[in-house]
Amino acid sequence: MAETTDPKSKAAPAAKKKEKPPAIEEKPFGEFIENHFLPELQTTLKENGIGDMGLKFIETNIPIKGLESQVCWQLQGSWLNNKRQFILYFIDADIKGQKAWSFATDGSPHSTLESFMIDERRVNLPLMVGYVLQRLNGQKWLVLN
C-alpha cells in the first residue's frame, strides 16, 4: 500500500516575523516631544510663514490666574518679539493624556485655558502638529482671512 503524504504535516516551519519598531508616539513622553514633535512643529511653522518662532519645552506653573499653583509640562511658543504667544499644556505628562491650550497677544497675560484634542482617541505626530496649526489659524495668526 502506498504511503500518502498530508501536505499540512510537512509544512515549513513558520517564518519569524520581523518585529516592527515601536511607533514614535510610543516613545517616552519627553523623548517624543523633544526629538520628534518640536522639530516637526518648527519645520511646519516655517513652511507656514513663521520663521522666528521660539519654542521651548519646560515643566512649570500654569500662568493663568487661579491655576498658578498647578505645575505641568508645557510647550511654549512665541514670535514677533513675544507679541504672539501660545502654550500647549500636557496636564498628564503624556501625549495621550489631558491637554490644554492658551494664547496671548501684545504682552497681555494668558487668561483662558481651553481643552486641546479632547475628542481624539488616537494621537499621533501629524495630528498633534495639525491641531497646533488649526489653533494658530483660528486666531488668524497664520493666514489673514
C-alpha positions as CSV (number, residue, x, y, z in Angstrom):
1,M,0.0,0.0,0.0
2,A,1.4,3.4,-1.0
3,E,2.0,5.9,1.8
4,T,0.0,9.1,1.4
5,T,1.5,12.4,2.5
6,D,-0.5,15.1,4.1
7,P,0.7,18.5,2.8
8,K,-0.2,20.0,6.1
9,S,2.1,17.7,8.1
10,K,5.2,18.7,6.2
11,A,4.6,22.4,6.2
12,A,7.7,24.5,6.6
13,P,8.1,26.0,10.0
14,A,6.6,29.4,10.3
15,A,9.0,32.1,9.4
16,K,9.7,34.5,12.2
17,K,8.0,37.8,11.7
18,K,10.2,40.9,11.9
19,E,9.2,42.9,14.9
20,K,8.0,46.4,13.9
21,P,9.9,49.1,15.7
22,P,7.5,50.9,18.1
23,A,5.7,53.9,16.7
24,I,7.4,57.2,17.7
25,E,4.3,58.0,19.7
26,E,5.1,55.1,21.9
27,K,8.5,56.5,22.9
28,P,8.8,58.1,26.3
29,F,7.0,61.4,26.7
30,G,10.0,63.7,26.8
31,E,11.8,61.9,24.1
32,F,8.8,62.1,21.7
33,I,8.3,65.9,22.4
34,E,11.9,66.9,22.1
35,N,13.1,64.6,19.3
36,H,10.0,64.5,17.2
37,F,7.2,66.9,18.0
38,L,9.3,70.1,18.4
39,P,11.4,69.7,15.3
40,E,8.3,68.7,13.2
41,L,6.3,71.7,14.5
42,Q,9.2,74.1,13.9
43,T,9.6,72.9,10.3
44,T,5.8,73.1,9.7
45,L,5.6,76.6,11.2
46,K,8.5,77.8,8.9
47,E,6.6,76.3,5.9
48,N,3.6,78.4,7.0
49,G,5.5,81.7,7.2
50,I,6.5,81.8,10.9
51,G,10.3,81.7,10.8
52,D,11.0,83.4,14.0
53,M,9.1,81.0,16.3
54,G,10.8,80.4,19.6
55,L,9.7,77.0,21.1
56,K,10.6,75.7,24.5
57,F,9.5,72.6,26.4
58,I,9.5,73.1,30.2
59,E,7.8,71.9,33.3
60,T,6.4,75.0,35.1
61,N,3.4,76.6,36.7
62,I,0.3,77.3,34.6
63,P,0.4,81.1,34.0
64,I,-3.3,81.7,34.3
65,K,-4.9,83.4,37.3
66,G,-6.3,80.8,39.7
67,L,-4.2,78.0,38.3
68,E,-0.7,79.3,39.2
69,S,-0.2,76.5,41.8
70,Q,-0.6,73.7,39.2
71,V,2.6,72.5,37.5
72,C,2.7,70.7,34.2
73,W,4.8,70.1,31.1
74,Q,4.3,72.9,28.6
75,L,5.3,73.6,25.0
76,Q,5.6,77.4,24.9
77,G,5.8,79.2,21.6
78,S,6.3,82.9,20.9
79,W,7.2,85.0,17.9
80,L,7.1,88.6,16.7
81,N,9.2,89.6,19.7
82,N,6.7,87.9,22.1
83,K,3.7,89.8,20.6
84,R,2.1,86.4,19.9
85,Q,2.4,83.5,22.4
86,F,0.8,80.2,22.9
87,I,1.2,77.4,25.3
88,L,0.3,73.7,24.8
89,Y,-0.2,72.1,28.3
90,F,0.4,68.4,28.9
91,I,-1.5,68.1,32.1
92,D,-0.8,64.3,32.5
93,A,2.8,64.4,31.0
94,D,1.5,62.0,28.3
95,I,0.6,62.8,24.7
96,K,-2.5,60.6,25.1
97,G,-3.5,62.3,28.3
98,Q,-5.3,65.5,29.1
99,K,-4.0,68.5,27.1
100,A,-4.9,72.2,27.2
101,W,-4.2,75.4,25.2
102,S,-3.9,79.1,25.9
103,F,-2.7,82.1,23.9
104,A,-1.9,85.8,24.5
105,T,-1.1,88.8,22.3
106,D,0.8,92.0,22.8
107,G,2.1,91.2,26.2
108,S,-1.3,90.5,27.8
109,P,-1.4,87.6,30.2
110,H,-2.8,84.2,29.2
111,S,-6.4,84.3,30.5
112,T,-8.3,81.3,29.3
113,L,-7.4,77.6,29.5
114,E,-9.0,75.7,26.6
115,S,-9.2,71.9,26.0
116,F,-6.9,70.6,23.3
117,M,-7.5,67.5,21.2
118,I,-10.3,66.4,23.6
119,D,-12.2,64.2,21.0
120,E,-9.2,62.4,19.6
121,R,-8.9,58.7,20.6
122,R,-5.6,58.2,18.6
123,V,-2.9,60.7,19.0
124,N,0.0,60.8,16.5
125,L,2.6,63.3,15.4
126,P,0.9,64.6,12.3
127,L,-2.4,65.1,14.2
128,M,-0.7,67.0,17.0
129,V,1.1,69.3,14.6
130,G,-2.2,69.8,12.7
131,Y,-4.1,70.8,15.8
132,V,-1.5,73.4,16.7
133,L,-1.7,74.9,13.2
134,Q,-5.5,74.8,13.4
135,R,-5.4,76.8,16.7
136,L,-3.0,79.3,15.3
137,N,-5.0,79.7,12.2
138,G,-8.2,80.1,14.3
139,Q,-6.5,83.2,15.8
140,K,-5.8,84.4,12.2
141,W,-2.1,84.2,13.0
142,L,-1.1,82.1,10.0
143,V,-3.4,83.4,7.2
144,L,-5.5,86.5,7.2
145,N,-9.0,85.6,6.2
